[in-house]
Amino acid sequence: MSMNSYGHLFRVTTWGESHGPALGATVDGCPPGVPIDEAMIQHWLDRRKPGQSKFTTQRREPDAVKILSGVFEGQTTGTPVQLMIENTDQRSKDYGDIVDKFRPGHADITYWQKYGIRDYRGGGRSSARETAARVAAGGLAREAIKALAPDVEITGYMVQMGPHRIDRNRFDRAQIEQNPFWVPDAQAAGDWAAYLDDLRKSGNSVGAVVEVVARGVPAGLGAPVYAKLDTDLAAAMMSINAVKGVEIGEGMAAAELTGEANADEIFMGPDGPRYSSNHAGGILGGISTGQDIVVRFAVKPTSSILTPRRTITKSGQETEIVTKGRHDPCVGIRAVPVGEAMMACVILDHLLLHRGQIGENRGRIG
């Protein structure tokens, strides 16, 4: 299986399976001299790890990261950084009933058709557990961003669970860390808890929409054609397990707007250009404007559910399947820190590309 890497100059390769001995990331291209230790990365992994509430899988993993290379005396050396996370709470027997069956909505069937072999224990590489390696790499990226663009701040949160959306009039960033859904709406958090609890008890699951915002990103990142900032962001978010849709700024809703409504008018401010709105999501022509970069992605419902579903076996026989084990009733919850990590990796990658080709922006206004 190829294509396990992403990024241009800041390049991340993830490895390992859900029920193997360990998983992790090899990060190539991190600048030297970035202060880093395991505790800095662990902070971000702790936000993603399972078993933190009844609304996520009850698999108990400490997700303790180990730095195996690329760091000396508390700083990156510029050589590849190897990050490893051991698996300690595998329960492979839970998957004994699906050795020969394909889970509807899961990658089981396509993996088998393509490779002729699949790791049925939790899905192997297709498991959401793979995202722990991305979050570890994202933690390293955040520390490097601090050195290159200290004003950048990356924040993710849920804006929708199933049919239920937040009320943006009640948007409160302080609430994001105060509930298990990373939702900036206290009332929505309470309503969603009751809704998801009912789904969880019935053995069902539901999808979600996550929004990730990067503030303080300088103007000029990206390129007009094949290295558009939004192209790389969309690819990064779409690569996250269970993601089925990505939009930048107004996204799909832009199709409903007129040109007058969609245009973000430009004015001259004391520190440079300012805009009347941000329908573009902080990116024009593939290049950052200096406004907030806004990305949303839709996560489908978890495929492993207790509700009986019709399927087939590897021999082609029709049958029924019930997936036992420990699964997220809404995998979108733990996708929030993953989305933040992917945003950090892409932003750092483009900061390095920009520094290498341009250095400082050449076009002056005012």
Secondary structure, 3 states (H helix, E strand, C coil): CCCCEECCCCEEEEEECCCCCEEEEEEECCCCCCECCHHHHHHHHHHHCCCCCCCCCCCCCCCCEEEEECEECCEECCCCEEEEEECCCCCHHHHHHHCCECCCCCCHHHHHHHHCCCCCCCCHHHCHHHHHHHHHHHHHHHHHHHHHCCCCEEEEEEEEECCEECCHHHCCHHHHHHCCCCCCCHHHHHHHHHHHHHHHHHCCCCCEEEEEEEECCCCCCECCCCCCHHHHHHHHHHCCCCEEEEEECCHHHHHHCCHHHHCCCEEEECCEEEECCCCCCCEECCEECCCCEEEEEEECCCCCCCCCEEEEECCCCEEEECCCCCCCCCCHHHHHHHHHHHHHHHHHHHHHHHHHHCCCCCCCCC
